[in-house]
Amino acid sequence: MDGFEVAARLRREFTVPMIMLTARVEEADRIRGLEIGADDYITKPFSPRELVARVRAVLRRTNAARPAGDLLRIGDLTLDLPRMNVAVRGKPVDLTATEFQLLRTLASHPGRIFTRTQLLDVLRGEDGEPFDRAIDAHVKNIRRKIERDPRHPRYVLTVYGVGYKCAET
């Protein structure tokens, strides 16, 4: 598999910034790399200082495209709030609207402990039915989707006898 194929596959699965470093110097190759989805294309030989400057430029553009308040990050877990998207290690994760709202609440306050009742209030409002064990089922589903090992969670942690919290960054 050549670099163009790798770049195309990466772009289909991930939205991370991408810079192609290659020995292919032809204009057609540069155009192809950028059209595939690379954010920049650098040919060899290149100066390490130029590479660092280009990485910084791509990161500036990427970060400017998304207001900081629109993303929540806990380790390699990312929540894109306006789009209601979740990714772990750059891979998209499908959550229901309820699961997303629950994870958003926890991730918005890393380290803060929420009781099941507080989480139910967030999900259903003050008049929500008091089935606090429903939260446990939602947390179990979230863990199954975002954790490498749901039995040993890294993101959504249980505080025994109290409720749940999101790990601190």
C-alpha positions in Angstrom: 0.0 0.0 0.0 1.4 3.4 -0.9 1.2 6.7 1.0 -1.8 7.9 -1.0 -3.8 4.8 -0.1 -2.8 5.1 3.5 -3.8 8.8 3.5 -7.2 8.0 1.8 -8.0 5.3 4.4 -7.0 7.5 7.3 -9.1 10.4 6.0 -12.1 8.1 5.6 -11.9 7.0 9.2 -10.4 9.9 11.1 -10.7 13.7 11.1 -7.2 14.4 12.6 -4.9 16.8 10.8 -2.6 15.1 8.3 0.7 16.2 6.7 2.2 14.0 4.0 6.0 13.7 4.0 7.1 12.2 0.7 9.8 11.9 -1.9 7.2 12.4 -4.7 7.8 15.9 -6.0 5.7 16.1 -9.1 2.9 18.6 -9.2 0.3 15.9 -9.9 1.4 14.0 -6.8 1.1 17.1 -4.6 -2.3 17.8 -6.0 -3.4 14.2 -5.5 -2.2 14.2 -1.8 -4.0 17.4 -1.0 -7.2 16.2 -2.8 -7.1 13.0 -0.9 -7.4 15.0 2.3 -3.9 15.9 3.5 -3.7 19.3 5.1 -0.2 19.9 3.9 2.3 18.1 1.6 6.0 18.3 2.2 8.7 16.8 -0.1 12.0 15.4 0.9 14.5 16.8 1.7 13.0 19.2 4.2 14.3 21.1 7.2 13.2 20.0 10.7 12.4 23.6 11.5 10.2 23.9 8.4 8.4 20.7 9.4 7.8 22.1 12.9 6.5 25.4 11.5 4.1 23.5 9.1 2.8 21.3 11.9 2.1 24.4 14.0 0.4 26.1 11.1 -1.9 23.1 10.5 -2.7 22.8 14.2 -3.5 26.6 14.3 -5.9 26.2 11.3 -7.5 23.1 12.8 -8.0 24.6 16.3 -9.3 27.9 14.8 -11.9 26.0 12.8 -13.4 24.7 16.1 -14.0 27.0 19.0 -12.4 25.5 22.1 -15.7 25.4 23.9 -17.1 23.1 21.3 -14.8 20.2 22.2 -14.4 18.3 25.4 -11.3 16.0 25.7 -10.6 13.5 28.4 -7.5 11.6 27.5 -8.1 10.2 24.0 -11.9 10.6 24.3 -13.2 13.6 22.4 -16.8 15.0 22.4 -17.8 17.4 19.7 -20.7 19.2 21.4 -22.5 21.0 18.5 -22.3 17.9 16.3 -23.1 15.4 19.1 -20.1 13.3 18.0 -17.9 11.2 20.1 -14.5 9.7 19.2 -12.1 7.5 21.0 -8.5 7.5 19.7 -9.9 9.3 16.6 -12.5 6.6 15.9 -16.1 7.7 15.8 -18.4 6.1 18.4 -22.2 5.9 18.0 -24.1 7.0 21.1 -27.8 7.5 21.5 -28.9 11.1 22.4 -29.4 10.0 26.0 -26.0 8.4 26.2 -24.4 11.5 24.7 -26.2 13.9 27.1 -25.1 11.7 30.1 -21.5 11.6 28.9 -21.5 15.3 28.1 -22.7 16.1 31.6 -19.9 14.0 33.2 -17.2 15.1 30.8 -18.1 18.8 31.3 -17.1 18.4 35.0 -14.2 16.0 35.2 -13.7 14.7 38.7 -17.1 15.9 40.0 -19.3 13.2 41.4 -22.9 13.1 40.3 -25.6 11.1 42.1 -27.9 9.0 40.0 -30.7 11.4 40.9 -28.7 14.4 39.6 -28.0 12.6 36.4 -31.7 11.6 36.0 -32.6 15.3 36.5 -30.2 16.3 33.7 -31.7 13.7 31.4 -35.4 14.1 32.2 -35.7 17.4 34.0 -36.9 17.9 37.6 -40.1 16.0 36.9 -38.4 12.8 35.6 -39.4 9.5 36.9 -37.2 8.3 39.7 -35.8 5.1 38.1 -32.2 5.8 39.2 -31.0 2.3 38.1 -31.8 3.4 34.5 -28.6 5.5 34.8 -26.6 2.3 35.5 -27.9 0.8 32.3 -26.9 3.9 30.3 -23.5 4.0 31.9 -23.0 0.3 31.1 -23.9 1.0 27.4 -21.6 4.0 27.3 -18.7 2.0 28.7 -19.3 -0.8 26.3 -18.9 1.7 23.4 -16.0 3.9 24.6 -13.9 1.8 26.9 -11.2 -0.7 25.8 -12.1 -2.8 28.8 -15.6 -1.9 30.1 -14.9 -3.8 33.3 -11.9 -1.5 34.1 -13.2 1.9 32.9 -10.8 4.8 32.3 -13.4 7.5 31.4 -16.7 7.0 33.3 -15.9 5.9 36.8 -18.1 4.5 39.5 -18.1 6.1 43.0 -19.5 3.3 45.0 -22.5 4.2 47.1 -22.8 7.6 45.5 -22.9 7.7 41.7 -20.5 8.4 38.8 -17.8 10.8 37.7 -15.7 11.4 34.6 -12.0 10.9 35.0 -9.9 14.0 35.2 -7.7 14.8 32.2 
